[in-house]
Amino acid sequence: MRVFESSFLVRAPLAAVWQFHSDPAALIRITPGPFRIFVDSVDRPVRAGSHIRLSMGFGPLRSRWHLIIADHQPLVQFIDQLLPGEGPFKSWRHTHRFEPAEGGTRVIDRIEYELPFGWLGRLGGALGGSLAMNVLFSFRQTATKRLLEDASTRT
């Protein structure tokens, strides 16, 4: 099992940061250009037990994800978990945590995941998996700050 962790400060109120991140459609706005995200369906309101179906494209490749919200604590955290056999990973559990902080809100991501294909997947993860996650989440941080910090200065 691999673990990826990321944390950053957004200079925006906790309620605004929570509302933005708890809507799966926000993924479209915080995903870098080479990747394309499509929200195929969402059980609304999003809560523990909700199902989310996404498609992610990269170049000509496209993968489908079927996630369930395993935990949902408003203004604190939610956890999305890949259903077995319903996505590109052997397993995926993403904890999105939000904490009030001086000057705004701390966003904390923790992803526990396993790549498919046994030792080949582990090798691929060792060679490029961490780099890909760092690039993806660096972009997400910048996009989130741009969208939410700009919005909070207008209110």
Backbone bond lengths (Angstrom), bond angles and torsions (degrees), N, CA, C in turn:
res aa  C-N    CA-C-N  psi(-1)  N-CA   C-N-CA  omega(-1)  CA-C   N-CA-C  phi
1 M - - - 1.458 - - 1.527 107.70 -
2 R 1.324 115.41 129.54 1.465 121.52 176.54 1.532 108.21 -99.74
3 V 1.333 116.46 153.75 1.465 122.01 178.22 1.516 108.33 -130.92
4 F 1.317 115.54 133.27 1.458 122.56 174.35 1.520 107.15 -121.54
5 E 1.337 117.23 133.07 1.461 121.17 178.06 1.518 109.88 -130.68
6 S 1.314 114.79 144.10 1.454 121.82 -179.21 1.524 107.99 -149.01
7 S 1.323 116.24 146.76 1.459 120.56 -179.92 1.525 108.54 -149.70
8 F 1.325 116.43 141.65 1.461 120.28 176.55 1.514 110.31 -156.80
9 L 1.330 115.23 160.63 1.455 122.65 -179.80 1.518 109.39 -101.26
10 V 1.321 115.87 132.36 1.465 122.77 173.44 1.521 106.85 -112.58
11 R 1.295 116.88 127.56 1.466 120.93 179.29 1.533 108.98 -83.64
12 A 1.333 113.54 70.20 1.467 121.83 179.48 1.533 107.06 -153.76
13 P 1.332 117.32 156.13 1.460 120.92 -178.98 1.531 112.56 -63.68
14 L 1.319 115.42 148.40 1.462 122.59 -179.90 1.526 111.72 -52.53
15 A 1.328 117.64 -45.78 1.471 120.36 -177.30 1.528 111.27 -60.78
16 A 1.323 117.77 -39.42 1.470 120.86 -179.96 1.520 111.20 -69.41
17 V 1.325 116.43 -40.71 1.469 120.61 179.76 1.522 109.53 -66.71
18 W 1.323 117.41 -43.40 1.473 121.72 177.83 1.522 110.70 -60.27
19 Q 1.326 116.45 -49.53 1.466 120.44 -177.46 1.530 110.98 -59.20
20 F 1.309 116.64 -43.00 1.462 121.03 -179.61 1.527 110.81 -62.63
21 H 1.332 116.66 -52.90 1.462 120.51 -174.39 1.527 113.73 -72.43
22 S 1.304 118.28 -24.81 1.462 119.37 -178.45 1.531 112.72 -82.47
23 D 1.319 116.97 -1.48 1.468 120.97 174.10 1.528 108.60 -99.93
24 P 1.341 119.13 113.74 1.465 120.89 -178.40 1.524 114.42 -55.15
25 A 1.329 117.92 -24.71 1.465 120.50 178.73 1.528 111.94 -64.23
26 A 1.330 117.94 -20.91 1.470 120.91 177.97 1.523 111.13 -62.42
27 L 1.332 117.09 -27.21 1.471 120.04 178.75 1.526 111.90 -55.18
28 I 1.308 116.53 -35.89 1.464 121.26 -179.65 1.527 109.81 -61.19
29 R 1.333 116.53 -38.00 1.462 121.69 -175.21 1.524 113.54 -82.51
30 I 1.339 118.42 -15.40 1.473 119.96 -176.24 1.527 112.73 -119.61
31 T 1.324 116.27 19.82 1.464 120.96 178.84 1.524 109.00 -107.37
32 P 1.336 117.27 131.68 1.470 120.19 -176.59 1.514 113.34 -65.72
33 G 1.330 115.44 153.41 1.452 125.53 -176.05 1.512 118.87 -43.43
34 P 1.327 121.11 -46.36 1.466 118.33 -177.83 1.535 113.02 -62.84
35 F 1.323 116.58 -23.11 1.463 121.25 178.25 1.524 108.61 -97.48
36 R 1.301 116.11 147.61 1.464 121.07 173.97 1.525 107.26 -126.81
37 I 1.325 115.51 130.69 1.463 121.22 179.12 1.528 108.20 -114.02
38 F 1.310 115.43 136.56 1.462 122.36 175.12 1.524 107.40 -126.75
39 V 1.314 117.02 127.42 1.463 121.28 175.18 1.516 106.08 -91.53
40 D 1.341 115.77 106.35 1.460 121.02 -175.72 1.527 112.07 -79.56
41 S 1.333 116.75 -40.26 1.471 119.78 175.89 1.523 109.61 -163.25
42 V 1.337 114.56 151.69 1.463 122.34 179.60 1.517 108.12 -142.98
43 D 1.326 117.01 131.43 1.469 120.66 170.00 1.525 107.19 -76.41
44 R 1.318 116.01 118.27 1.467 120.29 179.91 1.514 110.07 -115.52
45 P 1.315 117.73 146.04 1.456 126.19 -0.72 1.533 110.81 -70.45
46 V 1.334 114.89 149.80 1.467 119.31 179.22 1.522 107.98 -68.81
47 R 1.333 114.82 127.76 1.476 122.50 -177.94 1.519 107.63 -159.65
48 A 1.313 117.70 176.19 1.461 120.59 176.69 1.525 108.24 -56.24
49 G 1.317 116.25 130.71 1.458 122.04 -179.17 1.524 114.33 96.04
50 S 1.329 117.72 -12.20 1.467 120.08 178.23 1.524 110.49 -65.57
51 H 1.322 115.50 144.04 1.464 121.93 175.93 1.523 108.69 -103.72
52 I 1.321 115.41 140.30 1.456 122.48 177.41 1.525 107.06 -128.96
53 R 1.305 116.04 128.19 1.469 121.01 176.20 1.526 108.13 -115.32
54 L 1.327 115.07 123.69 1.452 122.70 -178.89 1.510 109.86 -123.20
55 S 1.318 115.53 158.63 1.457 122.04 167.39 1.514 106.00 -125.48
56 M 1.323 115.96 137.29 1.453 120.32 176.85 1.514 108.42 -124.34
57 G 1.327 115.20 130.43 1.447 120.05 178.64 1.520 111.16 -115.76
58 F 1.303 114.99 145.65 1.463 122.21 173.52 1.513 106.08 -141.23
59 G 1.335 116.16 108.74 1.460 119.09 -173.80 1.529 108.49 60.82
60 P 1.323 117.34 -133.62 1.466 119.89 -179.50 1.540 112.88 -81.16
61 L 1.319 117.47 -8.64 1.465 121.19 -177.36 1.521 110.72 -85.40
62 R 1.332 115.41 144.47 1.469 120.54 177.84 1.518 108.09 -143.05
63 S 1.325 116.11 132.74 1.467 119.74 176.75 1.525 109.07 -125.24
64 R 1.301 114.64 149.49 1.465 121.41 178.61 1.522 108.76 -105.11
65 W 1.318 115.65 142.45 1.457 123.16 179.05 1.533 108.20 -123.47
66 H 1.317 116.59 135.73 1.461 121.26 172.31 1.525 106.21 -122.53
67 L 1.331 114.86 108.29 1.455 122.02 -176.09 1.516 110.51 -109.88
68 I 1.316 115.23 154.60 1.462 121.33 171.28 1.521 107.35 -124.88
69 I 1.323 116.18 142.28 1.459 120.06 174.91 1.533 106.32 -80.27
70 A 1.327 115.18 108.14 1.464 121.56 -175.92 1.521 111.79 -82.89
71 D 1.327 117.43 -23.48 1.467 122.02 -179.79 1.520 107.13 -152.15
72 H 1.324 116.44 141.63 1.467 120.97 -179.24 1.516 108.34 -148.44
73 Q 1.327 115.69 106.05 1.460 122.20 178.11 1.530 107.30 -121.41
74 P 1.324 117.97 98.85 1.458 120.73 -174.73 1.529 113.06 -49.46
75 L 1.325 114.23 136.20 1.460 125.36 179.88 1.529 113.71 66.97
76 V 1.335 118.04 6.15 1.467 121.34 179.72 1.518 110.71 -122.23
77 Q 1.335 116.79 -62.47 1.463 119.50 -178.04 1.515 111.03 -164.48
78 F 1.338 113.93 160.96 1.454 120.96 164.92 1.518 107.40 -144.07
79 I 1.318 114.49 154.32 1.465 121.21 -178.25 1.518 108.16 -126.02
80 D 1.348 115.35 124.30 1.458 118.74 171.75 1.527 108.06 -105.56
81 Q 1.304 114.42 139.15 1.466 121.11 -175.21 1.523 109.21 -132.41
82 L 1.326 115.52 131.91 1.452 121.34 178.68 1.524 109.47 -72.05
83 L 1.319 116.13 132.26 1.458 119.29 174.57 1.528 108.56 -73.18
84 P 1.330 118.32 140.51 1.479 121.18 -176.69 1.530 111.89 -54.38
85 G 1.333 114.52 130.46 1.459 120.37 178.09 1.513 114.65 76.03
86 E 1.344 117.72 7.76 1.470 121.07 -174.44 1.528 112.44 -114.24
87 G 1.338 116.41 33.05 1.461 119.38 178.43 1.511 110.57 -178.58
88 P 1.328 116.12 -176.89 1.459 120.43 -173.82 1.531 114.83 -78.19
89 F 1.320 117.70 -9.34 1.464 121.48 -179.42 1.516 110.17 -106.37
90 K 1.324 115.51 152.90 1.464 119.55 173.75 1.529 109.04 -66.43
91 S 1.344 115.99 -39.04 1.469 121.35 172.74 1.520 108.67 -151.71
92 W 1.337 115.57 154.20 1.464 122.74 -178.59 1.509 108.05 -156.26
93 R 1.320 116.96 125.08 1.464 122.85 176.70 1.523 106.94 -138.33
94 H 1.330 116.47 113.05 1.464 122.25 -174.40 1.523 108.92 -114.11
95 T 1.332 115.41 113.84 1.467 122.06 175.69 1.514 108.29 -95.07
96 H 1.324 115.81 122.40 1.467 123.77 176.71 1.526 105.41 -106.96
97 R 1.315 117.71 112.90 1.461 121.32 -177.54 1.534 109.23 -117.63
98 F 1.329 115.86 145.16 1.460 122.18 -177.31 1.523 109.00 -132.06
99 E 1.340 115.84 129.39 1.464 120.28 -178.55 1.518 109.59 -132.96
100 P 1.343 115.80 137.06 1.463 117.22 173.24 1.533 108.48 -63.43
101 A 1.322 115.94 141.20 1.462 120.88 179.90 1.527 108.42 -143.13
102 E 1.311 115.32 159.92 1.463 119.73 176.94 1.523 109.06 -55.71
103 G 1.323 116.40 120.14 1.455 120.70 177.58 1.515 114.96 87.00
104 G 1.321 118.71 3.43 1.461 118.74 179.30 1.515 114.26 159.72
105 T 1.328 115.35 -134.72 1.464 122.24 -174.90 1.519 109.38 -134.28
106 R 1.316 116.21 133.06 1.465 121.12 174.58 1.526 107.71 -90.10
107 V 1.330 115.71 128.47 1.461 123.25 176.80 1.526 106.65 -105.96
108 I 1.317 116.17 124.80 1.462 121.79 -177.28 1.525 108.48 -123.32
109 D 1.311 115.86 123.25 1.464 121.62 177.16 1.520 108.66 -112.75
110 R 1.320 115.75 134.02 1.464 121.50 173.17 1.518 107.01 -133.47
111 I 1.319 115.60 122.30 1.459 120.40 -179.11 1.516 108.27 -120.61
112 E 1.316 115.25 124.46 1.459 122.10 173.24 1.520 105.54 -108.58
113 Y 1.332 116.02 124.43 1.463 117.95 -174.39 1.525 111.32 -148.93
114 E 1.319 113.13 157.27 1.464 121.92 172.83 1.512 107.61 -128.29
115 L 1.327 114.77 133.74 1.451 120.07 176.99 1.525 109.92 -84.20
116 P 1.327 117.05 153.29 1.466 119.67 177.22 1.531 110.65 -77.12
117 F 1.275 116.91 178.56 1.470 125.95 172.35 1.526 114.46 73.18
118 G 1.329 117.76 27.42 1.460 120.67 172.18 1.514 113.85 54.80
119 W 1.329 115.63 -129.79 1.471 119.81 -175.45 1.523 111.92 -66.74
120 L 1.327 118.18 -29.05 1.466 120.01 176.52 1.534 110.84 -65.44
121 G 1.316 116.10 -42.00 1.456 120.71 176.92 1.519 111.81 -64.24
122 R 1.322 116.08 -41.61 1.466 119.58 178.11 1.522 110.87 -63.28
123 L 1.326 117.19 -40.66 1.461 121.30 178.13 1.530 110.22 -63.77
124 G 1.319 116.62 -46.78 1.462 120.58 178.30 1.517 111.73 -60.58
125 G 1.326 116.33 -39.93 1.461 120.46 177.85 1.512 111.85 -64.66
126 A 1.324 115.60 -40.24 1.466 120.00 179.05 1.524 110.80 -66.49
127 L 1.321 116.88 -36.61 1.464 120.66 -176.49 1.524 113.37 -79.15
128 G 1.332 117.63 -37.88 1.460 118.09 -174.35 1.507 116.28 -140.66
129 G 1.330 116.90 -10.70 1.460 119.83 -175.74 1.516 113.26 -62.26
130 S 1.325 117.05 -45.90 1.463 120.33 -179.34 1.517 111.12 -65.78
131 L 1.311 116.88 -39.65 1.465 120.86 178.50 1.528 110.23 -61.82
132 A 1.326 116.99 -45.94 1.461 120.88 179.77 1.529 111.10 -60.60
133 M 1.330 117.08 -43.18 1.475 120.41 179.61 1.522 110.33 -64.78
134 N 1.333 117.21 -41.95 1.462 120.22 178.91 1.522 111.59 -62.15
135 V 1.320 117.51 -43.21 1.466 121.29 179.11 1.529 109.98 -64.40
136 L 1.326 117.07 -47.73 1.460 121.92 -178.75 1.532 111.14 -59.66
137 F 1.333 116.79 -47.97 1.462 119.24 -175.98 1.519 112.44 -76.41
138 S 1.305 118.87 -26.57 1.469 121.24 173.24 1.529 109.07 -64.13
139 F 1.326 116.21 -44.18 1.463 120.09 177.47 1.529 110.04 -63.11
140 R 1.325 117.24 -44.33 1.474 120.96 -179.65 1.523 111.62 -59.64
141 Q 1.329 116.17 -40.53 1.466 119.77 178.64 1.522 110.86 -61.84
142 T 1.321 116.20 -48.90 1.462 120.97 -179.06 1.526 110.92 -61.64
143 A 1.328 116.90 -45.39 1.468 121.02 -179.26 1.527 111.41 -65.24
144 T 1.319 116.94 -42.55 1.470 120.81 179.09 1.522 110.45 -61.23
145 K 1.323 116.33 -46.57 1.465 119.70 179.31 1.531 110.89 -61.44
146 R 1.310 116.57 -45.73 1.467 120.53 -179.31 1.532 110.51 -59.28
147 L 1.312 116.99 -46.50 1.469 121.09 -176.62 1.530 112.77 -71.29
148 L 1.327 117.09 -44.83 1.464 119.75 -173.44 1.518 113.38 -86.60
149 E 1.329 117.62 -36.43 1.462 118.83 179.53 1.522 110.17 -69.58
150 D 1.329 116.81 -38.38 1.468 119.71 175.95 1.521 110.29 -62.55
151 A 1.340 116.57 -42.99 1.466 121.16 -178.25 1.528 111.09 -64.64
152 S 1.343 117.27 -38.69 1.465 119.61 -176.48 1.522 111.46 -71.86
153 T 1.328 119.24 -23.98 1.463 120.50 177.72 1.535 111.47 -79.63
154 R 1.334 116.49 -18.07 1.472 120.27 179.16 1.525 112.14 -85.88
155 T 1.324 117.61 -13.17 1.475 118.34 -176.77 1.496 112.20 -95.37
